[in-house]
Amino acid sequence: MTKLKNERLVATLDFLTQVELPPKASRVRTKLIKRLQVKIDELYKDEIELLEKFGMKDENGTLVQHEGSFSLVEATAETYHQEKQALLQEAISLDVAEIKDKFPILIETLENSEVSYSGNQAELLDFILEQLENEMEEVK
């Protein structure tokens, strides 16, 4: 998965985490998940930086939360949302060079799974398979 947008990271990780796989495919998945988690951690840090810049703070300089969400400074809330959307649309590079020779195992297992998917899950499966297959094309 050489390139994907930040907005797809968490859903891709969640899907891969939840799908049941036999041991060989599971090992490939685990290595892929570790790489995704690094990018998710980077995204989280970037989101916190945006909140530090645009979020409402109390008298101690701590970000204010209300019902689990951070409060924004009203005057800059629109700018925050624009910058966050731009961040989510950014394409990131995922270094999979060390594991892409194992992708055929994961692709075959996912394609031949007895599990049926629909809606968002089906779209995520298609997206993941497409990314894996595109990476395999680059190997050839």
DSSP file (Angstrom, degrees, kcal/mol; ACC not computed):
  #  RESIDUE AA STRUCTURE BP1 BP2  ACC     N-H-->O    O-->H-N    N-H-->O    O-->H-N    TCO  KAPPA ALPHA  PHI   PSI    X-CA   Y-CA   Z-CA
    1    1 A M              0   0    0      0, 0.0    93,-0.6     0, 0.0     3,-0.1   0.000 360.0 360.0 360.0  75.0    0.0    0.0    0.0
    2    2 A T        +     0   0    0    129,-0.3    92,-2.0     1,-0.2     2,-0.4   0.928 360.0  19.1 -59.0 -49.2    2.4    2.6   -1.2
    3    3 A K  E     +A   93   0A   0     90,-0.2     2,-0.3   128,-0.1    90,-0.2  -0.980  65.7 147.5-130.0 134.6    0.0    5.5   -1.0
    4    4 A L  E     -A   92   0A   0     88,-1.7    88,-3.2    -2,-0.4     2,-0.2  -0.972  45.0 -99.3-155.2 159.2   -3.3    6.1    0.8
    5    5 A K  E >>  -A   91   0A   0     -2,-0.3     3,-2.0    86,-0.3     4,-0.5  -0.476  28.6-120.4 -81.1 148.8   -5.1    9.0    2.3
    6    6 A N  H >> S+     0   0    0     84,-2.3     3,-1.4    81,-0.3     4,-0.5   0.845 110.5  66.3 -52.4 -37.0   -5.0    9.7    6.0
    7    7 A E  H 34 S+     0   0    0     81,-2.3     4,-0.4     1,-0.3    -1,-0.3   0.701 100.5  50.6 -63.4 -18.3   -8.8    9.4    6.2
    8    8 A R  H <> S+     0   0    0     -3,-2.0     4,-2.3    80,-0.2    -1,-0.3   0.569  87.4  86.8 -92.9 -11.6   -8.5    5.7    5.3
    9    9 A L  H <X S+     0   0    0     -3,-1.4     4,-2.5    -4,-0.5     5,-0.2   0.935  90.0  41.0 -58.8 -54.6   -5.9    4.7    7.9
   10   10 A V  H  X S+     0   0    0     -4,-0.5     4,-2.9     1,-0.2    -1,-0.2   0.914 116.4  48.5 -65.9 -44.0   -8.2    3.9   10.9
   11   11 A A  H  > S+     0   0    0     -4,-0.4     4,-2.5     2,-0.2    -1,-0.2   0.896 112.5  49.7 -62.9 -39.7  -10.9    2.1    8.9
   12   12 A T  H  X S+     0   0    0     -4,-2.3     4,-2.5     2,-0.2    -2,-0.2   0.929 112.8  46.6 -64.7 -45.3   -8.3    0.0    7.1
   13   13 A L  H  X S+     0   0    0     -4,-2.5     4,-2.4    -5,-0.2    -2,-0.2   0.931 112.2  50.8 -61.4 -46.1   -6.6   -0.9   10.4
   14   14 A D  H  X S+     0   0    0     -4,-2.9     4,-1.9     2,-0.2    -2,-0.2   0.918 111.2  48.1 -59.2 -44.9  -10.0   -1.7   12.1
   15   15 A F  H  X S+     0   0    0     -4,-2.5     4,-1.8     1,-0.2     3,-0.2   0.955 113.4  46.4 -61.0 -50.3  -11.0   -4.0    9.2
   16   16 A L  H  < S+     0   0    0     -4,-2.5    -1,-0.2     1,-0.2    -2,-0.2   0.855 111.9  52.4 -62.7 -34.4   -7.7   -5.9    9.2
   17   17 A T  H  < S+     0   0    0     -4,-2.4    -1,-0.2    -5,-0.2    -2,-0.2   0.864 112.9  43.9 -67.9 -36.3   -7.8   -6.2   12.9
   18   18 A Q  H  < S+     0   0    0     -4,-1.9    -2,-0.2    -3,-0.2     2,-0.2   0.739  89.2  96.1 -85.9 -24.3  -11.3   -7.7   13.0
   19   19 A V  S  < S-     0   0    0     -4,-1.8     2,-0.4    -5,-0.2    91,-0.0  -0.469  73.7-128.2 -73.8 135.8  -11.0  -10.2   10.1
   20   20 A E        +     0   0    0     -2,-0.2    -1,-0.1     0, 0.0    -2,-0.1  -0.708  35.2 175.5 -85.4 130.0  -10.2  -13.8   11.1
   21   21 A L        -     0   0    0     -2,-0.4    85,-0.0    92,-0.0    89,-0.0  -0.947  33.1-106.4-134.2 151.7   -7.3  -15.2    9.2
   22   22 A P     >  -     0   0    0      0, 0.0     4,-2.6     0, 0.0     5,-0.2  -0.313  51.5 -91.2 -69.8 165.0   -5.3  -18.5    9.2
   23   23 A P  H  > S+     0   0    0      0, 0.0     4,-2.1     0, 0.0     5,-0.2   0.834 121.4  49.1 -51.4 -47.4   -1.8  -18.3   10.7
   24   24 A K  H  > S+     0   0    0      1,-0.2     4,-1.4     2,-0.2     5,-0.1   0.948 117.5  40.5 -60.8 -48.8    0.2  -17.5    7.5
   25   25 A A  H  > S+     0   0    0      1,-0.2     4,-2.6     2,-0.2    -1,-0.2   0.854 111.6  58.4 -67.6 -34.2   -2.1  -14.7    6.4
   26   26 A S  H  X S+     0   0    0     -4,-2.6     4,-2.7     1,-0.2    -1,-0.2   0.870 102.4  53.4 -64.6 -36.6   -2.4  -13.4    9.9
   27   27 A R  H  X S+     0   0    0     -4,-2.1     4,-1.8    -5,-0.2    -1,-0.2   0.910 110.3  47.0 -64.8 -41.0    1.4  -13.0   10.2
   28   28 A V  H  X S+     0   0    0     -4,-1.4     4,-2.1     2,-0.2    -2,-0.2   0.939 112.6  50.2 -63.7 -46.0    1.3  -10.8    7.0
   29   29 A R  H  X S+     0   0    0     -4,-2.6     4,-3.0     1,-0.2    -2,-0.2   0.915 107.6  53.6 -57.7 -45.2   -1.6   -8.9    8.4
   30   30 A T  H  X S+     0   0    0     -4,-2.7     4,-2.0     1,-0.2    -1,-0.2   0.891 109.3  48.1 -59.9 -41.5    0.2   -8.3   11.7
   31   31 A K  H  X S+     0   0    0     -4,-1.8     4,-1.3     2,-0.2    -1,-0.2   0.880 113.1  48.2 -67.3 -37.1    3.2   -6.8    9.9
   32   32 A L  H  X S+     0   0    0     -4,-2.1     4,-2.2     2,-0.2    -2,-0.2   0.905 109.1  53.5 -67.6 -42.1    1.0   -4.6    7.8
   33   33 A I  H  X S+     0   0    0     -4,-3.0     4,-2.8     1,-0.2    -2,-0.2   0.891 103.9  56.2 -60.4 -41.1   -1.0   -3.4   10.9
   34   34 A K  H  X S+     0   0    0     -4,-2.0     4,-1.4     1,-0.2    -1,-0.2   0.896 109.0  46.7 -59.5 -39.7    2.2   -2.4   12.6
   35   35 A R  H  X S+     0   0    0     -4,-1.3     4,-1.4     2,-0.2    -1,-0.2   0.890 112.4  49.6 -69.8 -39.3    3.1   -0.2    9.7
   36   36 A L  H  X S+     0   0    0     -4,-2.2     4,-2.3     1,-0.2    -2,-0.2   0.900 106.6  56.6 -63.8 -40.3   -0.4    1.3    9.6
   37   37 A Q  H  X S+     0   0    0     -4,-2.8     4,-2.5     1,-0.2    -1,-0.2   0.869 102.2  55.2 -62.3 -37.3   -0.3    2.0   13.4
   38   38 A V  H  X S+     0   0    0     -4,-1.4     4,-1.8     1,-0.2    -1,-0.2   0.924 110.7  45.5 -59.7 -44.2    2.9    4.1   12.9
   39   39 A K  H  X S+     0   0    0     -4,-1.4     4,-2.3     2,-0.2    -2,-0.2   0.860 111.1  52.5 -69.4 -35.5    1.1    6.3   10.4
   40   40 A I  H  X S+     0   0    0     -4,-2.3     4,-2.6     2,-0.2    -2,-0.2   0.905 107.9  51.7 -65.7 -40.6   -2.0    6.5   12.6
   41   41 A D  H  X S+     0   0    0     -4,-2.5     4,-2.0     2,-0.2    -2,-0.2   0.898 110.1  49.2 -61.9 -40.4    0.2    7.6   15.5
   42   42 A E  H  X S+     0   0    0     -4,-1.8     4,-2.1     2,-0.2    -2,-0.2   0.913 111.0  49.8 -64.0 -42.8    1.7   10.3   13.3
   43   43 A L  H  X S+     0   0    0     -4,-2.3     4,-2.5     1,-0.2    -2,-0.2   0.911 108.7  52.8 -61.4 -43.1   -1.8   11.4   12.2
   44   44 A Y  H  X S+     0   0    0     -4,-2.6     4,-2.4     1,-0.2    -1,-0.2   0.913 108.5  50.0 -59.8 -43.4   -2.9   11.6   15.9
   45   45 A K  H  X S+     0   0    0     -4,-2.0     4,-2.1     1,-0.2    -1,-0.2   0.908 110.8  49.8 -62.1 -41.5    0.0   13.9   16.7
   46   46 A D  H  X S+     0   0    0     -4,-2.1     4,-1.9     2,-0.2    -2,-0.2   0.893 110.2  50.3 -64.0 -39.4   -0.9   16.1   13.7
   47   47 A E  H  X S+     0   0    0     -4,-2.5     4,-2.3     2,-0.2    -2,-0.2   0.896 109.2  51.1 -66.0 -39.5   -4.5   16.3   14.9
   48   48 A I  H  X S+     0   0    0     -4,-2.4     4,-2.8     2,-0.2    -2,-0.2   0.894 107.0  54.4 -64.4 -39.0   -3.3   17.2   18.4
   49   49 A E  H  X S+     0   0    0     -4,-2.1     4,-1.7     2,-0.2    -1,-0.2   0.907 108.6  49.0 -60.4 -41.1   -1.2   20.0   17.0
   50   50 A L  H  X S+     0   0    0     -4,-1.9     4,-2.8     2,-0.2     5,-0.3   0.918 111.6  49.0 -63.4 -42.7   -4.2   21.4   15.2
   51   51 A L  H  X S+     0   0    0     -4,-2.3     4,-3.1     1,-0.2    -2,-0.2   0.893 108.3  53.4 -64.9 -38.7   -6.2   21.2   18.4
   52   52 A E  H  < S+     0   0    0     -4,-2.8    -1,-0.2     1,-0.2    -2,-0.2   0.868 114.8  43.0 -61.6 -34.7   -3.4   23.0   20.3
   53   53 A K  H  < S+     0   0    0     -4,-1.7    -2,-0.2    -5,-0.2    -1,-0.2   0.884 132.5  18.2 -77.9 -40.6   -3.5   25.7   17.7
   54   54 A F  H  < S+     0   0    0     -4,-2.8    19,-2.4    -5,-0.1    22,-0.2   0.489  98.8 106.0-114.1  -5.9   -7.3   26.1   17.4
   55   55 A G  B  < S-B   72   0B   0     -4,-3.1    17,-0.3    -5,-0.3     2,-0.3  -0.411  73.1-108.3 -81.7 153.6   -8.8   24.5   20.5
   56   56 A M        -     0   0    0     15,-2.9     8,-2.9     8,-0.2     2,-0.3  -0.579  38.1-159.6 -76.1 138.8  -10.2   26.3   23.5
   57   57 A K  B     -C   63   0C   0     -2,-0.3     6,-0.2     6,-0.3     2,-0.0  -0.907  10.4-128.7-123.4 150.2   -8.0   26.1   26.6
   58   58 A D    >   -     0   0    0      4,-2.5     3,-2.1    -2,-0.3    -1,-0.0  -0.165  48.4 -80.5 -82.7-175.0   -8.7   26.6   30.2
   59   59 A E  T 3  S+     0   0    0      1,-0.3    -1,-0.1     2,-0.1    -2,-0.0   0.681 131.9  54.7 -64.0 -16.9   -6.8   28.9   32.6
   60   60 A N  T 3  S-     0   0    0      2,-0.1    -1,-0.3     3,-0.0     3,-0.1   0.415 119.6-108.0 -94.3   0.3   -4.0   26.3   32.9
   61   61 A G  S <  S+     0   0    0     -3,-2.1     2,-0.4     1,-0.3    -2,-0.1   0.624  73.8 140.4  83.1  13.6   -3.5   26.0   29.1
   62   62 A T        -     0   0    0      1,-0.1    -4,-2.5     0, 0.0    -1,-0.3  -0.723  61.4-103.3 -91.5 138.3   -5.2   22.6   28.9
   63   63 A L  B     -C   57   0C   0     -2,-0.4     2,-0.4    -6,-0.2    -6,-0.3  -0.350  37.5-123.6 -59.7 136.7   -7.5   21.8   26.0
   64   64 A V        -     0   0    0     -8,-2.9     7,-3.1     7,-0.3     2,-0.4  -0.690  26.5-164.4 -87.3 131.1  -11.1   22.0   27.1
   65   65 A Q  E     -D   70   0D   0     -2,-0.4     2,-0.4     5,-0.3     5,-0.2  -0.909   8.9-171.1-115.7 145.6  -13.3   18.9   26.5
   66   66 A H  E >  S-D   69   0D   0      3,-3.3     3,-1.7    -2,-0.4    -2,-0.0  -0.961  76.5 -19.4-135.9 117.4  -17.0   18.6   26.5
   67   67 A E  T 3  S-     0   0    0     -2,-0.4     3,-0.1     1,-0.3    -1,-0.1   0.873 129.7 -48.7  52.3  43.0  -18.7   15.1   26.4
   68   68 A G  T 3  S+     0   0    0      1,-0.2     2,-0.4     0, 0.0    -1,-0.3   0.371 120.0 101.1  85.7  -5.4  -15.5   13.6   25.0
   69   69 A S  E <  S-D   66   0D   0     -3,-1.7    -3,-3.3     0, 0.0     2,-0.3  -0.868  74.1-115.0-113.6 148.0  -14.9   16.2   22.3
   70   70 A F  E     -D   65   0D   0     -2,-0.4     2,-0.3    -5,-0.2    -5,-0.3  -0.575  29.6-125.6 -78.3 141.9  -12.5   19.0   22.3
   71   71 A S        -     0   0    0     -7,-3.1   -15,-2.9   -15,-0.3     2,-0.3  -0.660  23.1-145.5 -87.0 143.1  -14.0   22.5   22.3
   72   72 A L  B     -B   55   0B   0     -2,-0.3     2,-0.5   -17,-0.3   -17,-0.2  -0.760  23.5-103.8-107.6 153.5  -12.8   24.9   19.6
   73   73 A V    >>  -     0   0    0    -19,-2.4     3,-1.4    -2,-0.3     4,-0.8  -0.661  33.8-137.5 -71.7 123.4  -12.4   28.6   19.6
   74   74 A E  G >4 S+     0   0    0     -2,-0.5     3,-0.7     1,-0.3     4,-0.4   0.850  98.5  56.8 -56.0 -39.8  -15.4   29.9   17.8
   75   75 A A  G 34 S+     0   0    0      1,-0.2    -1,-0.3     2,-0.1     4,-0.1   0.758 119.5  30.1 -66.0 -24.8  -13.5   32.5   15.8
   76   76 A T  G <> S+     0   0    0     -3,-1.4     4,-2.4   -22,-0.2    -1,-0.2   0.284  87.6 104.0-117.8   9.6  -11.1   29.9   14.3
   77   77 A A  H <X S+     0   0    0     -4,-0.8     4,-2.5    -3,-0.7     5,-0.2   0.894  81.2  51.5 -60.8 -41.6  -13.4   26.8   14.2
   78   78 A E  H  > S+     0   0    0     -4,-0.4     4,-2.2     1,-0.2    -1,-0.2   0.909 110.0  49.1 -63.8 -41.2  -13.9   27.0   10.5
   79   79 A T  H  > S+     0   0    0      2,-0.2     4,-2.7     1,-0.2     5,-0.2   0.908 109.4  53.4 -63.4 -41.7  -10.2   27.3    9.8
   80   80 A Y  H  X S+     0   0    0     -4,-2.4     4,-2.8     1,-0.2     5,-0.2   0.945 109.4  47.8 -56.5 -49.4   -9.6   24.3   12.1
   81   81 A H  H  X S+     0   0    0     -4,-2.5     4,-2.3     1,-0.2    -1,-0.2   0.881 112.0  49.9 -62.7 -38.6  -12.1   22.2   10.2
   82   82 A Q  H  X S+     0   0    0     -4,-2.2     4,-2.2     2,-0.2    -1,-0.2   0.927 113.4  45.3 -64.5 -44.7  -10.6   23.2    6.8
   83   83 A E  H  X S+     0   0    0     -4,-2.7     4,-2.2     2,-0.2    -2,-0.2   0.876 112.7  50.7 -68.4 -37.0   -7.1   22.3    8.0
   84   84 A K  H  X S+     0   0    0     -4,-2.8     4,-2.4    -5,-0.2    -1,-0.2   0.915 110.2  49.9 -66.5 -41.1   -8.3   19.0    9.5
   85   85 A Q  H  X S+     0   0    0     -4,-2.3     4,-1.6    -5,-0.2    -2,-0.2   0.905 110.3  50.4 -62.9 -41.1  -10.0   18.1    6.3
   86   86 A A  H  X S+     0   0    0     -4,-2.2     4,-0.7     1,-0.2    -1,-0.2   0.896 109.9  51.2 -62.9 -39.7   -6.8   19.0    4.4
   87   87 A L  H >< S+     0   0    0     -4,-2.2     3,-0.8     1,-0.2   -81,-0.3   0.914 109.6  49.3 -62.5 -43.9   -4.8   16.7    6.8
   88   88 A L  H 3< S+     0   0    0     -4,-2.4   -81,-2.3     1,-0.2   -80,-0.2   0.790 109.2  53.2 -67.8 -27.0   -7.2   13.8    6.2
   89   89 A Q  H 3< S+     0   0    0     -4,-1.6    -1,-0.2    -5,-0.2    -2,-0.2   0.590  83.7 112.6 -83.9 -10.8   -7.0   14.2    2.5
   90   90 A E    <<  -     0   0    0     -3,-0.8   -84,-2.3    -4,-0.7     2,-0.4  -0.375  67.4-130.2 -63.4 137.7   -3.2   14.1    2.5
   91   91 A A  E     -A    5   0A   0    -86,-0.2     2,-0.3   -85,-0.1   -86,-0.3  -0.758  24.6-162.0 -88.5 134.3   -1.7   11.0    0.9
   92   92 A I  E     -A    4   0A   0    -88,-3.2   -88,-1.7    -2,-0.4     2,-0.5  -0.799  15.5-124.9-113.2 157.8    0.8    9.1    3.0
   93   93 A S  E     -A    3   0A   0     -2,-0.3     2,-0.6   -90,-0.2   -90,-0.2  -0.893  17.8-158.6-103.4 131.0    3.4    6.6    1.9
   94   94 A L        -     0   0    0    -92,-2.0     2,-0.9   -93,-0.6   -58,-0.1  -0.943  15.1-137.2-111.5 117.3    3.4    3.3    3.7
   95   95 A D        +     0   0    0     -2,-0.6     3,-0.1     1,-0.2   -93,-0.1  -0.629  42.0 150.5 -79.9 106.5    6.7    1.4    3.5
   96   96 A V    >>  +     0   0    0     -2,-0.9     4,-1.9     1,-0.1     3,-1.5   0.169  29.3 117.8-119.4  15.2    5.8   -2.2    2.7
   97   97 A A  T 34 S+     0   0    0      1,-0.3     4,-0.3     2,-0.2    -1,-0.1   0.850  75.0  52.8 -54.0 -39.0    8.9   -3.2    0.8
   98   98 A E  T 34 S+     0   0    0      1,-0.2    -1,-0.3     2,-0.1    -2,-0.1   0.705 121.3  29.1 -72.3 -19.6   10.0   -5.8    3.4
   99   99 A I  T X4 S+     0   0    0     -3,-1.5     3,-2.3     1,-0.1     4,-0.4   0.522  88.0  94.9-119.3  -7.2    6.6   -7.6    3.3
  100  100 A K  G >< S+     0   0    0     -4,-1.9     3,-1.1     1,-0.3    -3,-0.1   0.746  77.5  66.3 -66.1 -20.6    5.1   -7.1   -0.1
  101  101 A D  G 3  S+     0   0    0     -4,-0.3    -1,-0.3     1,-0.2     4,-0.1   0.691 101.8  51.6 -69.1 -14.8    6.5  -10.5   -1.3
  102  102 A K  G X> S+     0   0    0     -3,-2.3     3,-1.2     1,-0.2     4,-1.0   0.478  81.6  95.7 -95.3  -5.5    4.1  -12.0    1.2
  103  103 A F  H <> S+     0   0    0     -3,-1.1     4,-3.1    -4,-0.4     5,-0.2   0.827  71.2  66.9 -58.3 -34.7    1.0  -10.1   -0.1
  104  104 A P  H 3> S+     0   0    0      0, 0.0     4,-2.6     0, 0.0    -1,-0.3   0.865  98.6  54.1 -56.0 -33.4   -0.2  -13.0   -2.3
  105  105 A I  H <> S+     0   0    0     -3,-1.2     4,-2.0     2,-0.2    -2,-0.2   0.940 112.9  41.9 -62.9 -47.1   -0.9  -15.0    0.8
  106  106 A L  H  X S+     0   0    0     -4,-1.0     4,-2.5     2,-0.2     5,-0.2   0.906 114.8  50.9 -68.3 -42.4   -3.1  -12.3    2.3
  107  107 A I  H  X S+     0   0    0     -4,-3.1     4,-2.7     1,-0.2     5,-0.2   0.946 111.9  46.6 -60.1 -49.7   -4.8  -11.5   -1.1
  108  108 A E  H  X S+     0   0    0     -4,-2.6     4,-2.1    -5,-0.2    -1,-0.2   0.904 113.1  49.4 -61.5 -42.4   -5.6  -15.2   -1.7
  109  109 A T  H  < S+     0   0    0     -4,-2.0     4,-0.2    -5,-0.2    -1,-0.2   0.924 113.7  45.1 -64.3 -44.4   -6.9  -15.6    1.8
  110  110 A L  H >< S+     0   0    0     -4,-2.5     3,-0.9     1,-0.2    -2,-0.2   0.903 114.6  48.5 -66.8 -40.5   -9.1  -12.5    1.7
  111  111 A E  H 3< S+     0   0    0     -4,-2.7    -1,-0.2     1,-0.2    -2,-0.2   0.846 116.4  42.5 -68.6 -32.7  -10.5  -13.4   -1.8
  112  112 A N  T 3< S+     0   0    0     -4,-2.1    -1,-0.2    -5,-0.2    -2,-0.2   0.264  84.9 132.4 -98.9  11.9  -11.3  -17.0   -0.9
  113  113 A S    <   -     0   0    0     -3,-0.9    -3,-0.1    -4,-0.2   -92,-0.0  -0.311  56.2-141.6 -64.8 145.6  -12.8  -16.2    2.5
  114  114 A E  S    S+     0   0    0      2,-0.1     2,-0.2    -2,-0.0    -1,-0.1   0.574  73.7 103.8 -80.0 -11.5  -16.1  -17.8    3.4
  115  115 A V        -     0   0    0     -5,-0.1     2,-0.4     1,-0.0    -2,-0.1  -0.525  65.3-142.5 -77.9 136.9  -17.1  -14.6    5.1
  116  116 A S        -     0   0    0     -2,-0.2     2,-0.3     2,-0.0    -2,-0.1  -0.807  15.9-165.6 -98.7 140.8  -19.6  -12.3    3.3
  117  117 A Y        +     0   0    0     -2,-0.4     2,-0.3     4,-0.1     3,-0.0  -0.923   8.2 177.0-124.1 150.3  -19.2   -8.6    3.5
  118  118 A S    >>  -     0   0    0     -2,-0.3     3,-1.2     4,-0.0     4,-0.7  -0.945  49.2  -0.6-143.8 165.9  -21.6   -5.8    2.6
  119  119 A G  H 3> S-     0   0    0     -2,-0.3     4,-2.1     1,-0.3     3,-0.2  -0.242 128.3  -2.9  59.0-135.4  -21.8   -2.0    2.8
  120  120 A N  H 3> S+     0   0    0      1,-0.2     4,-2.6     2,-0.2    -1,-0.3   0.850 135.2  55.7 -59.2 -37.1  -18.7   -0.3    4.3
  121  121 A Q  H <> S+     0   0    0     -3,-1.2     4,-2.5     2,-0.2    -1,-0.2   0.915 108.2  47.8 -63.8 -42.3  -17.0   -3.6    5.1
  122  122 A A  H  X S+     0   0    0     -4,-0.7     4,-2.4     2,-0.2    -2,-0.2   0.899 112.0  50.1 -64.6 -40.6  -17.3   -4.7    1.4
  123  123 A E  H  X S+     0   0    0     -4,-2.1     4,-2.5     2,-0.2    -2,-0.2   0.903 111.3  48.8 -64.1 -40.9  -15.9   -1.3    0.2
  124  124 A L  H  X S+     0   0    0     -4,-2.6     4,-2.9     2,-0.2     5,-0.2   0.911 110.0  51.1 -65.5 -42.0  -13.0   -1.6    2.7
  125  125 A L  H  X S+     0   0    0     -4,-2.5     4,-2.7     2,-0.2     5,-0.2   0.939 112.0  47.2 -59.6 -46.2  -12.2   -5.1    1.5
  126  126 A D  H  X S+     0   0    0     -4,-2.4     4,-2.5     1,-0.2    -2,-0.2   0.920 112.6  49.7 -60.9 -44.5  -12.2   -4.0   -2.1
  127  127 A F  H  X S+     0   0    0     -4,-2.5     4,-2.3     2,-0.2    -2,-0.2   0.931 112.6  46.6 -60.6 -47.4  -10.0   -1.0   -1.2
  128  128 A I  H  X S+     0   0    0     -4,-2.9     4,-2.6     2,-0.2     5,-0.2   0.929 113.5  47.9 -63.2 -46.3   -7.5   -3.2    0.7
  129  129 A L  H  X S+     0   0    0     -4,-2.7     4,-2.9    -5,-0.2     5,-0.2   0.907 111.0  51.8 -61.7 -40.8   -7.4   -5.8   -2.0
  130  130 A E  H  X S+     0   0    0     -4,-2.5     4,-2.6    -5,-0.2    -1,-0.2   0.919 111.0  47.3 -61.2 -44.1   -6.9   -3.1   -4.6
  131  131 A Q  H  X S+     0   0    0     -4,-2.3     4,-2.0     2,-0.2  -129,-0.3   0.916 113.6  47.4 -64.7 -43.3   -4.0   -1.6   -2.7
  132  132 A L  H  X S+     0   0    0     -4,-2.6     4,-1.9     2,-0.2    -2,-0.2   0.922 113.6  47.8 -63.0 -44.4   -2.4   -5.0   -2.2
  133  133 A E  H  X S+     0   0    0     -4,-2.9     4,-2.1     2,-0.2    -2,-0.2   0.895 109.8  52.4 -65.7 -40.1   -2.8   -5.9   -5.8
  134  134 A N  H  X S+     0   0    0     -4,-2.6     4,-1.4     1,-0.2    -1,-0.2   0.899 109.0  50.7 -61.8 -39.3   -1.4   -2.5   -7.0
  135  135 A E  H  X S+     0   0    0     -4,-2.0     4,-0.8     1,-0.2    -1,-0.2   0.881 108.2  52.5 -65.2 -37.3    1.6   -3.1   -4.8
  136  136 A M  H >X S+     0   0    0     -4,-1.9     4,-1.2     1,-0.2     3,-0.6   0.867 103.5  57.6 -67.1 -35.9    2.1   -6.5   -6.3
  137  137 A E  H 3< S+     0   0    0     -4,-2.1     3,-0.3     1,-0.2    -1,-0.2   0.865 102.7  54.7 -60.8 -36.3    2.0   -5.0   -9.8
  138  138 A E  H 3< S+     0   0    0     -4,-1.4    -1,-0.2     1,-0.2    -2,-0.2   0.770 101.5  59.1 -69.0 -25.0    5.0   -2.8   -8.8
  139  139 A V  H <<        0   0    0     -4,-0.8    -1,-0.2    -3,-0.6    -2,-0.2   0.857 360.0 360.0 -70.1 -35.5    6.9   -5.9   -7.8
  140  140 A K     <        0   0    0     -4,-1.2    -1,-0.2    -3,-0.3    -2,-0.2   0.477 360.0 360.0 -68.1 360.0    6.6   -7.3  -11.4
